[in-house]
């Protein structure tokens, strides 16, 4: 095993929703965890033989919990089905292995936290966290860090419905303990009957200009954005339209890294996003616009 990897044991596996599961990892050698910043990810070596792969299959998963936890990391993973077309390394190979094979007691090869999508802890500006789907994972990690500060923070999460929505109770606990410093808004595209009964969401449809203007105080925000590509393109354009400086918008792609500015305003063709407002319930939705991996658009 490469010196850059260490063995970690899965000490807890928690099903968070119908498609999302969390894994708690402790170092087998009982040595200290590597230091981490809120928003970074771990790299896992996936021990699945793929004949056409020339190298080890590596997958990255964001840290999703409090980075000051003394003895374990948490990653939270959406189960991604393999694509319909033939590929050398299916996009779902890592997540399916974690969900279907890895159990409490399993040993994983893990490399140290890395990544530049991190919370700027030197800033005192208020914070807007915008997440779509499993893009919530690095932002939830940031929310834990922000809960230890006095910075006003708005966490807005969009997903399909309560069946796929993960870890909102954890968000609610942080908000309830924050003395009105943290705020949460949940937007469901197609809520289920059970969601109406539970009253577990705030808006229906999509995050739009009217929603942000009606819920957010006018302020000079630092914005952190993560989710499916189409979601991020739509949010990026909306933020620019609202007058937020590009330099104040940090984002991360799950998949191939590209320029969000180029997708939103450049020559590249951005995925088309519905303009239905968050205040109106859609009759039908085209789920393909929420594909996480931008390479999938070619398929």
N, C-alpha and C positions, 0 to 999 in steps of 0.2 A: 504494500500500500504506500502511495506517495506520502512524503512527509507533510504535504500541504493538507492532507485529509486526516481526520481523527474518527475513531469509532464512537458513535453515540447510540445509546439504548432508548427505545421507545418506552417511556414509563407510563404514558396515558394516551389513549386514543378516544376522541370524543366526536360523535356524529353531531354536527351543528345544524344541518338541514338535509334535504333529500339529495343534495349534490355536493355538499361541503363537509369536510372532516378535518379536525385539528389533531396534530401529533405533538406531544411533549417529549423533548429530547434531552437526555442527560449524558455527559461524557462518561464513557466506560472506564477511563483511567482515573476518574474522580478528581482530576485537576480542574482548575478554574476555567470558567467559560471564557471564550474570546470576548474582548470588548465589542460592543455594537452600538450603532446609532439608530435612532428611530427612523424607519423607512428602508433599512437595508434588508438584504436577502441572504439566505444560505444556499450553497451549492451542494447538491446530492449526487453521488455516483450511483447510477441505476444498474444493478447487476442482472440485466436481461440480455441474453445473446441476440444480436441482430446481425445476420450474416453479411449484409452489405455495409455495415458501419465499420469504418477504419479505426475509430477511436472509441473510448468509453462513452457511454451515453450519460451526459450530465444534464441535470435539470435544476432550475433555481426556483426557490419559494420564499416569499417575503416572511420576515418575522412579524407576528401578529399580536404579540403580547407586550407587557411591560419589559423593557430592555434591562431594567435594574433587578429583575428576578435573579436571585443569587445562584440557583443551581440548575436551571433548565431553560431551553429555548422552546418557543412554540411556533410551528408553521401551520397554516390553515390552507387546505388544498381543495380546489374544485375538481371533481371527477370529470375529465374531458374525454369524450368518446373518440376513438381513432377516426380519422377522416375516411370518407367513402372511397377515395381514390388511393391507389397504391403509392406508398412513400417509403423511403429507406428507413426513416425513423419516425414512426407515427407520433403526432403531437400528444396523444393521450398515453404514451407508454409509461411515463413517470407517474402521473396521477392515478392511472388505473392500477399500477403495481402497488402504490401506497394504499389505495382504498381496498383492494381485493386481497393482497398478500401480506402486507405488513401488519403485525399485531403487537400488542404489549409484550415486551421482551425481545423484539426484533432488534438487530444491530444494523445501523446505517453508517455509511461513510460520508462524512460531512466536512466541507471546507469552510473556512472562517467567513464571518459576515463581510459583505462588501456592497458597493453600489453608491452612487452619488445622489440618489433621490432621498434626501435626508432632511429632517426638520432643522431649520435654522434656529438654533437655541440662543443665538446672540441677539436676535430681533425681539423687539417688544411690541410689534404691531399685532393687531387682532388677526385671527387665522380663520380661513374658510377651507374646510376639507370637503372635497366633492368626489364621491365614489360611485361606481356602477358595478353591480355584480360582485365578483370575488376581488375586484379592485379595492374593496374595503380593507384588505388585510394590512398593507403598509400604513394606511391612514388610521386604522384602529391602534396600531402600535404608536403612531404619533399622538393620538388622543390620550393614551396613557401618560405619555411624557408631558403633554400640555396640561393635564389634570393636576400636575405638581407645580404649576406656575399660576400667575394671576392673569394670563392672557385670555381675553375674550375669544371663544372658539365656537364656530358653527360647523357642525358635522351633518352633511346632507348626503343621504344614501338612496340610490335608485336601484330597484331590481324588479323582477317579474311579479312576485307575490310572496306571501308568508311561508310557503312551502320551501322555497329556495333561499329565503332570507336567513342569514346566519348571525348569531352573536349579538342581537339587538338588546337582549337582557343585560349583557355586559356594558354596552353603551349606556343604557338607561341607568345602571348603577353608578357609572362615572358621572353622568349628568346630575343625578339626584344628590350626590355627595359634593358637588362643586360649588354650592352657594351661588347658584345662578350665573356662573362663569362659563359653563359649557352648555351648548344647546344642540338638540338633535331634531332633524326633520327626515321623515321616511316617505319615499314616493314609490308607489306600486303601479306598474303598468297595467296589470290585469288582476286585481285582487280577487281572492276566492271568497266564497260565502263565509268560511271560517274567519277570514281576515276582517270582514265587516263585523262579525260577532265579537271578535277579540278587540276591535278598534286599535289594531297594532300599527296603523299607518296614518299619515297626515294628509297626503295628496294622492290623486289618481292621474296617471298619464305620464308626462315627461317634465323634467325640470325646464322651466322657461323663464323668460325675462320678468314676467309678471310675478311669478313665485319668488324669485330672488329679491325683487324690489319691494314686495309686500312683507317679506319675512326678515330681511337683513337690514340692520341699521346702516346708514350711509357712513362708510369708513374706509380707511386705507389698508386693505387686507393683504396679507401673504396668502396665496392660494396654492393648495396641493391637490393634484388631480390624478386619479388613476381609475382605469376601467377599460371596457372594450373600446377599440379604436373609434368606432362611429360615435360612441358616447363622448369620448374625449374631444373629438373634432367639434361636435356640437357645443360642448361646454366651453371650449377654448374660444370659439367665435362669439359666443354669448358674453363671455367675460370681457373680451376686447370691446365689444359693443357697449358694455356697461362702463367702459373707461378705465378698466384695470390694466396697468402697465404689463407688457409681456415679461419684463424682468421680474415681476412679482408672481409669476405663474410657474410653478414647478410641476413636472409630470413624469410619469413612467409608463412605458408600454410593457404588457405581458406578451412577449414574442419579439419579433424583429424590431429593433429600434429605428425609428424614422423621425423626421422633423414634423412636429405637430403644426408648426407655423406653415410649413410647406403643404401639408395636407389641407389645412384650413383655407389658405390664401394663395398657394403657389400653383405651379403647373400640374402637379399630381392630381389625379381625380380622387377626391375623398368619397367615401361611402355616403350614399344618400340617407338622410335622417328625416324621419317624420317630424312635422312641425306642430303636432297636436300638443296643446298646452297642458300643463300639469293639473289644471283645474277642471279638465274635461275627460271623461272616461272614453277610451277608444273602443270601437266596436270590434276591430280585429287588429292584430299586430303581425308584422313580418319579422320573425325572430332572427332572420339572417343578418339584419343590420346590427345585431349585437354580438357577432362573432368576435371572440377575443383576439385571435391571432390574425394580424393583418395579411399574412401570406395566404390565408384561406380565401381571400377575395379573388385570387387568381383561379381558384378551383371553382 
